[in-house]
Amino acid sequence: MSEFNWTCPHCERAVTISSPERHSLSTHTLRIEHAEGKRALRTVFIVCPNPECKKFTLTASLCQVVSAPDGRELFLNTLKEWSLIPSSEALPILRTNYRRI
């Protein structure tokens, strides 16, 4: 993973993440045949470089995967993404039961 700009959701400081000690990427590929096509789950930890913060974030992404002719796996696009830590600020839409009068 190369250098990238990032804003810490904890301290809201804009920084450039350039050091490998500040982020960790892992990929878990679903190798069981299923109806959706090849999928992988990518998780990323990022540790804020701000000495007053130093908190981490964790995101997970579900990606579409294809096999290249040379055998490598290529990640085409992100199908879904979740902010696990800190948890997303989005509120779930609650289905309510009501009666028509």
C-alpha positions in Angstrom: 0.0 0.0 0.0 1.5 3.3 -1.0 1.3 6.7 0.7 -2.2 8.2 1.0 -4.1 11.1 2.6 -6.3 10.3 5.5 -8.4 12.1 8.2 -8.5 10.4 11.6 -12.2 10.0 12.6 -11.2 10.2 16.3 -9.2 13.5 16.4 -10.2 14.8 13.0 -6.6 15.6 12.0 -5.7 15.4 8.3 -2.5 13.4 7.8 -0.6 11.5 5.2 -0.1 7.8 6.0 3.3 6.9 4.5 4.8 4.5 7.1 4.1 0.8 6.9 4.0 0.8 10.7 0.8 3.0 10.6 -1.4 0.6 8.6 -2.0 -3.1 8.0 -4.0 -4.7 5.2 -5.2 -8.3 5.2 -7.2 -10.2 2.6 -9.3 -13.2 3.1 -10.6 -14.8 -0.1 -13.7 -17.0 -0.2 -12.6 -20.1 -2.1 -15.8 -22.1 -1.7 -17.8 -22.1 -4.9 -21.0 -20.1 -4.6 -23.6 -18.3 -6.7 -22.1 -14.7 -6.4 -18.7 -15.2 -8.1 -15.3 -14.9 -6.4 -15.3 -12.6 -3.3 -12.7 -11.4 -0.9 -12.9 -9.5 2.4 -10.2 -6.9 2.9 -9.5 -5.4 6.3 -7.5 -2.4 7.0 -6.2 -1.1 10.4 -4.8 2.4 10.5 -3.2 3.9 13.6 -3.3 7.7 13.9 0.2 9.2 13.9 -1.0 12.2 16.0 0.9 11.7 19.3 -2.1 13.0 21.2 -4.5 10.5 19.7 -2.7 7.2 18.6 -6.1 5.5 18.2 -6.8 3.0 15.5 -9.5 2.5 12.9 -10.7 -0.8 11.4 -12.5 -1.0 8.0 -13.7 -4.0 6.1 -14.5 -4.2 2.4 -16.2 -6.9 0.4 -14.5 -7.0 -3.1 -15.2 -8.8 -6.4 -12.2 -10.9 -7.4 -11.1 -12.3 -10.8 -8.2 -14.5 -11.7 -5.6 -13.1 -14.1 -4.1 -15.3 -16.8 -0.9 -15.4 -14.8 -2.7 -16.8 -11.8 -2.8 -13.6 -9.7 -6.1 -12.5 -8.1 -7.2 -9.1 -9.1 -9.7 -7.0 -7.0 -12.1 -5.4 -9.4 -14.3 -3.2 -7.2 -15.6 -2.8 -3.7 -19.1 -4.1 -3.3 -19.7 -3.0 0.3 -17.6 -1.3 2.9 -18.0 -1.1 6.7 -16.4 1.2 9.3 -16.0 -1.2 12.2 -13.9 1.0 14.6 -15.1 3.6 15.2 -18.5 2.3 14.4 -20.4 4.1 11.6 -22.5 7.1 12.5 -25.2 5.9 10.2 -28.5 4.9 11.8 -30.4 1.9 10.7 -33.8 2.4 9.1 -36.3 0.7 11.4 -39.3 -0.9 9.9 -42.4 -0.1 11.9 -45.6 -2.0 12.1 -48.7 0.2 11.7 -52.3 -0.4 10.9 -54.3 1.5 8.3 -57.5 2.9 9.6 
